Amino acid sequence: MALDYRAYPILYVDDEQQNLVAFRYAMEGYFTVITANTGEEALRTLADKEIAVLLADQRMPGLTGVEVCRRSREIAPGTIRMIMTAYADLHAAIDAINQGHVSRYLVKPWRNEELIEVLRTAIDLVHLQRTVQSMEMRLLRGGQAAAATTIYEELVHELSNPLGALEINASLVSDLLSSAIQGPDMPAAMRDSLSTALEAHADSLAAIAQLKGLVARVRQGTRPSLPKRASQCDAGRVVDATVRIVRTEIEKAARLGVVLESSPNVAIDASVLGQVVLNLLLNAAQAVRPETRGENLISVRVGSSQGTGEITVSDNGPGIPGENLERIFDPFFTTKETGTGLGLAICRELLSQGGGTIAVQSSPGTGAMFVIRVPLASPS
């Protein structure tokens, strides 16, 4: 299926109104065009909308095109950046590449056919990047589903034994009640009471049968045991790789900052640690308020303390009410309308299998901070 180029907006910023009108007139038949006549307005637009391509005039009062591109890297790192100018300025071109990380340096006046092709190529690249990121996200989230299956397997195991004992005892009680009712010297009133009890007991046996059926269905749907995992990884590299995968998704809701105080080698598999960090980042993005996107901040810090690797994921969202703090890692506890309540429970389970821990610090109005601690790997 052909790519819908209109689904990827282009932002053109130029201080000359006639250039904005000419660009819109020439390109609107092919793309979704948004315009701005100052660098400040362009940056506000980037903060509010998901822009595929930024095309900035170089010589503008206030912020230059290079400055707009440089600052846009923090606001919208996934946006393709280009500079357009009527002046053959070598120094501006060098600055655009080094500071603004622009992909093209275009000269006015533009030729429509050439510019259309350049913009289509840029959108093709954005589409490819988003497709890869989406695939990576699905793969990582698939790991959570596998961990959830592990929890279900444990529940099935824990339910099987008591259910078996309950069924045996319930059957024995049923036999005793039946024998008592048939006794020749049983008073009529007592016989009626025992008959009522026997009927209620039949309902209990039916409920036990339903639970056994549920356990059997879950057991049939469980997957083979997980393969053995590697025992250590570089925490800094894992966080860096996870952030690169999820950055575009997170920055739709907030600015994302990463502080690498150190990069400890920790005794846990890289995929497990990455999955936990991914879950916490997505939770933080869902916790902050969408209407304050420009003020929202999510931070990740990597370091070590007292023989453990330490990773913190924090946000400046509304925080967690005190009554929820003690329950937040419980399976199936959630405050989201569409949540399963398994995410944080899975995180804690995965970390505990490797000797790690996870804790949370929060109070209403001050955001939340999750702290992961994992033992350092042996030097050998």
N, C-alpha and C positions, 0 to 999 in steps of 0.2 A: 504494500500500500504506500502511495506517495506521501511524503512528509508534508504536513500542513504548516507552512512557514508562518502563517498568521498566528499560530499558537505560541510563537516565540517573539515577544515584543522587542522593538528597537527603540532606543532612546537617543535622540539627536539633540545636542546642546550647542547653541550658537547665539552670540549677542546681536547678530543682525537679523531683524525680523524677516527681510526678504529671502534670506537663505533658508530659514525655517519653513516659510511658505513654499518655496521651490522644492525643498526636499520632500515635504509632505505630499505635494502635488505629484511628484515623480514616483514616489515609493509606495503610496497608500494602496495602489492597485495590486501590490505584491506582498506587502508586509503590514503588520500592526505597528503604526508609527506613533511615538510619543515624543513631544518636543519640550525643550526648556531653553530660556534665553539667558540664564546665568548658571554658573557652576554650582552655587548653593542650591538652587532649585533642582538641578540634576541630582545632587546627592540626596535631597529629600525624597525625590521620586524613587531612587534606587533603594532607599530604606523602606518605602511603602509598597513597592511593586517588585515582582520577579522579572527582571530585565535580562534578555538573552544577549543583546549586543549594545554596547555604549559607544557612540560616535561623537567625539568632542572636538570642537574647533579649538585650535591652539591659542590664538591671540584674542583673549577676552578680558575685559576689565574685572578686577577681583581675582578670582581663581582662573589660572590658565588651564588649557586642556590637559597638560601633563599633571598638574596638581589635582585636577578632578579625577583622572585615571588613578593616580597614586592613592588618593583617599578612598576611591571606590573599591580598591582591593580589600579594605577592611570591612566595608559595608556589604559588598556583593562579590566575593572572590570567584564565584562561578561565572560571572559575566565576562564575555569577550570584549576587550577594550581596543578602540582605534582612535587615531588622531587625524584630523583634517585641517589643512592650512593652505592659505594662498601664497605663503612665503616659503622659499627653499631655504630653510633654516637648519643647518647640519646639527648645531648644538641642541636645538629643540628635539630633533629626531633621536639623538643619543639619549637625552633625558627621558624621552617618552619610552624608549626601550628599557633603560636601566631602572627608572623610578616607577613608571606607570605600568611596566610589563605589558605594553601594547602589542597587538599581533600585526597591525598594519599601520602604515603612515601614508595617508592619502593627500593628494594635492588638488586644490580647487583651480579652475572649475572642474567638476566631476563629469564623467560620461555616464549616462544612465545605465547603459548595458553593462559596463564594467563594474559599476557600483553594485548593481543588482546581483551580479555573479559573486562579488566579494562578500556581500551580506548573506547570500545563500550558503556559501562555503562556511562562514562563521556559524550560522545556525545549524548546519549539519554537524559541526564539531560539538556545539552545545548539546544537541540531541544525543550524540554518541556518548558524551560524558554522563549525561543524566541516565541514559539506558544502562551503562556500566554500573553507576552508583546504585540504581534500583536493583540490579541483579545482585550486587554485593550485599545490599540490605536484606534481600530475601534469603540469601544464603545464611547470613548471620542470624536472622530471626528464626530460620529453620533449626538452628542449634538450640534455641529456647524451646521449640516444640519437642525436640529429643529429650531435653532435660525434664520437661513436663511429663513425658512418658515414663521417665525413671521414677518420678514421684508417684505416678499412678501405680507402677509396678510394686512399689513399697506399700502403698495402701492396700492393694490386692493381697499381698502376702500377710499383712497385719490383720486383715479382715477374715481370711480363710479359716484360721484355727478357731477363733471364737465363734464363727458362724457354724462350724461343724459341731462344736460342743453344744451350742444353743439348740441346734436341730435335734440332737440326740436327746437332750433333756426335755425338750418340748414334746417329742414323741412319747417319752415315758410318762409325762404328765397327762397326755391325752389318753393313754391306755389306763392309767389309774382312775381318771374321771369316768371313763366308760364302765369300768368294773364297778365303781361305787354306785353309779346310777342303777345298774342291774341288780344290786343287792336286794334280797327279799324283804328285809326289815327296814328299808330306807323310808323315812317319813315323806309324805307327799311334798311338803314345803321344801324340804332339803333336796328332794329329787328335782324340783323345778329350778332351784338355785344352781345345782350342779349342771343341769342341762344348759342353763344360760352361760355358765362358766365354760362349758365345753364348746358352745358356739363362738364365744369370744376367743377361746384358745385356737379354734380353727382359723380365725382371722390372723392370729399371730403366726401360725404355721404358713399361711399364704404369704405374709410379709417376709418371712424368712426365705421362702422359695424365691420371691422377687429379688431379694438381696443376693442370693446364690446365683441367680441368672445374671444379675449385673456384674458380679465378680467374674463369672465365666466369660461374659462378652468382653470385658476389659482385658482379661488374660489372653483371649484369642487375638486381640488387637495389639498386644505388646510386641515390640520389636526385639531382635537379638540384643544381647548385652553389648555395651559400648566397648570399643577397642581400647586397649591400654594407651594412655597418653604419654607424651614426653613430659619430663619432670621439671623443666625450668625454661625461663625466657627472660629477655631484656624488657623490663617494664616500660622504659621510655619508648622503645621502638614499637611495642604493642599499642601504647596510647597514641603515638604519632600515626600509626597505620589506621587505627580506628577513627581518629579525628578526621583524617583525610577522606575516609569513606563517608562519614556522616555529616561533615561540615556544612554542605549545601543545605541539607535538611534542617539542621539546627539553626542556621542563620536566617531561616525564614521566620523564626520566632525571637531570636536574640543574638547579640554579639557573643562570640566564642573566643575565650582566651586560654592559652596553654602555658604553664610555667614548668620548666624542666629543671628542678633544683639538682637532681642527680638522676642517673638511669640504672637503678639497682637490678641485679640478676636475681630473680625470685623463683621459688620452688613451686611453680604452677605452669600448666600448659598455656601457650600463647593464645590458643583459640578460646580457652575458658576465660582467661582474663579479659580478652577483647570483647567477648560476649557480655560480660558483667559491665564493663565500661560503656559499651553501646547501650545497654538497657538503661543505665543511670542517665546518660546524656539525653536519650529520647524522653525519659520521664521528666527531666528538668525542662526540656523544651515544651512539654505539655503543661508543666506547672506554672510557667510565667504567663502573664496576661497578654493576649494578642494586641490589645489596644495600646500597650506601652512598649512596642517592639524596639523603638529607638533607645529606650532606657534599660531594656532587659540585658542581663549579663549572665552568662554561664561560664564557669571557670573550671579548668582541670589542672591539678598540681601533682607532680610526680617527685618523690623524694624517698628518704629512708630515715628510720628512727628506731633506736634500741633493738637492733638486730632484725628488723622487718622492713620490707619495702612498703611504702605508704602512697596511696593514690587517693586524692580527694576530688569529688565532683560537687560543685556548689552552684547555687543560683540565688538571685535576689528577688524571687517570686513571693507569693503571699505566705509561704511557710506552711507548716503542718500543725494542726491543732493538737494540744497536749493529749487529749483523749485517744488520738490515733497513733501517737508515737510508739506505744507499747505493742500495737497490733500490726504495724505497717509491714512487718516481715512474715506475718501469718499467711499460710496458703488461703487463697480465695477471698482475702480481705481487700476491698478496693473502694475508693470513693469516686471512681470514674463510671459514667453511665454505661460505657461499652467495655470496661476493663474486665479481665478474668481474675485478677488478684493473684496471679501466679508469678509475675515478673520478679519482684523482689524476693519472694520465697525461693525461686530458682537460683537467684544470685547468691543468696545465703547458703543454699545447699551445695552449689558448685564450689564456692570458696571453702566451705567446711571440709569437703572431701580432700582438699589440698592443704588443710591445716590453717587456712586463712579465716579472717573475720570481716564482717561489715557492720558498721554502726551509723547512726544518724544523729545529727544535732540540728535542732530547729525550734523556732518559736514563731507564733503568728506575726506577720508583717516584716520579718527579717530574713526570709528565704530559708533554704535548707542546705545542709552539707552532709554528704555521705562519705564516710572514711573507710577505705579498703586497706587492710593490713595482711600481708602475705610473708611467710618466713623467707629469709634470704636463702639462695641456693648454696649448697656446699661448694667451696672453692675448687674441689676436685671435679 
